[in-house]
Amino acid sequence: MLVVPDHFKETYKPVTGSGGHDRGTKSMRYLEWNFDPDTKDNTHECHFAYLLKDRRGRMRIEYDRHIMGLFPKAVWLKLLRDAGFRVKIVPIAHTELEPGTYQALVAVKK
């Protein structure tokens, strides 16, 4: 099994991103704001704002909020090992990610 958490508690950093796409006369732009309002719990929040333009040029705005888990690496390892997996931590190298900041958990059933 391959587990790739977006963040571990120990290495979490707030993230803001934006972008968009056009397809013919329709367009979409987005803003993502990811932050941890309470560093004492095991969650963080990600808020999304979407600006959508339809083929007639009419605009609408949509909003979405996600509450996501944020757990220490030791918790991930313990839970996977308790479930009968051997776990190896593997660094992720990707051109869009900050070097040395992301890791995957490769879990093999014993």
C-alpha positions as CSV (number, residue, x, y, z in Angstrom):
1,M,0.0,0.0,0.0
2,L,1.2,3.5,-0.8
3,V,0.2,6.2,1.7
4,V,1.2,9.8,0.8
5,P,-0.1,12.3,3.4
6,D,-0.2,15.8,2.2
7,H,1.4,16.8,5.5
8,F,2.8,15.4,8.7
9,K,2.2,17.3,11.9
10,E,6.0,17.9,12.3
11,T,6.6,19.3,8.9
12,Y,3.3,21.1,8.2
13,K,3.5,24.6,6.6
14,P,0.6,26.8,5.6
15,V,0.1,26.8,1.8
16,T,-1.6,29.3,-0.5
17,G,-2.1,28.5,-4.2
18,S,-4.0,29.8,-7.1
19,G,-4.6,29.0,-10.8
20,G,-7.1,28.5,-13.4
21,H,-8.1,27.0,-16.7
22,D,-9.9,28.1,-19.8
23,R,-11.9,25.9,-22.2
24,G,-13.4,27.7,-25.1
25,T,-15.6,30.4,-23.7
26,K,-15.8,28.9,-20.2
27,S,-13.2,29.7,-17.5
28,M,-12.4,28.9,-13.9
29,R,-10.0,30.5,-11.4
30,Y,-9.3,29.3,-7.9
31,L,-7.7,30.3,-4.7
32,E,-6.6,27.7,-2.1
33,W,-5.7,28.8,1.4
34,N,-4.5,26.0,3.7
35,F,-3.7,26.8,7.4
36,D,-3.8,25.4,10.9
37,P,-6.0,27.6,13.2
38,D,-5.4,25.4,16.3
39,T,-1.9,23.8,16.4
40,K,-2.9,21.8,19.5
41,D,-5.4,19.5,17.7
42,N,-4.9,17.1,14.8
43,T,-6.6,19.0,12.0
44,H,-5.9,21.8,9.6
45,E,-8.3,23.7,7.2
46,C,-8.2,24.2,3.5
47,H,-10.5,26.8,2.0
48,F,-11.2,27.1,-1.7
49,A,-12.8,30.0,-3.6
50,Y,-13.8,29.3,-7.2
51,L,-14.7,32.0,-9.8
52,L,-16.6,30.4,-12.7
53,K,-17.4,32.0,-16.0
54,D,-20.0,30.2,-18.2
55,R,-20.1,30.3,-22.0
56,R,-22.3,33.4,-21.9
57,G,-19.8,35.3,-19.8
58,R,-21.9,35.1,-16.6
59,M,-19.8,34.8,-13.4
60,R,-20.5,32.9,-10.2
61,I,-18.5,32.3,-7.1
62,E,-18.4,29.0,-5.2
63,Y,-16.7,28.3,-1.8
64,D,-15.6,25.0,-0.2
65,R,-14.0,24.3,3.1
66,H,-12.3,21.1,4.1
67,I,-11.2,20.0,7.6
68,M,-8.4,17.6,7.2
69,G,-6.4,15.3,9.5
70,L,-2.9,16.4,10.5
71,F,-1.0,13.6,12.4
72,P,2.5,13.0,13.5
73,K,4.6,10.6,11.5
74,A,4.8,8.3,14.5
75,V,1.0,7.9,14.5
76,W,1.0,6.9,10.9
77,L,3.8,4.4,11.5
78,K,2.2,2.9,14.6
79,L,-1.2,2.5,13.0
80,L,0.2,0.8,9.9
81,R,2.4,-1.5,11.9
82,D,-0.4,-2.4,14.3
83,A,-2.5,-3.3,11.2
84,G,0.3,-5.8,10.2
85,F,2.3,-3.8,7.7
86,R,6.1,-3.3,7.4
87,V,6.6,0.3,6.6
88,K,9.3,2.1,4.7
89,I,9.5,5.9,4.4
90,V,10.5,7.1,1.0
91,P,11.3,10.7,0.0
92,I,9.2,12.1,-2.9
93,A,11.1,14.1,-5.6
94,H,8.8,16.2,-7.8
95,T,9.4,19.4,-9.7
96,E,6.4,21.1,-8.1
97,L,7.3,20.2,-4.5
98,E,9.9,21.8,-2.2
99,P,12.9,19.4,-2.2
100,G,13.2,17.2,0.9
101,T,9.8,18.1,2.3
102,Y,7.5,15.3,1.2
103,Q,7.6,11.6,2.0
104,A,5.5,8.5,1.2
105,L,4.9,5.5,3.4
106,V,5.3,2.2,1.5
107,A,3.5,-0.4,3.5
108,V,3.8,-4.2,2.7
109,K,1.5,-6.7,4.5
110,K,3.6,-9.1,6.6
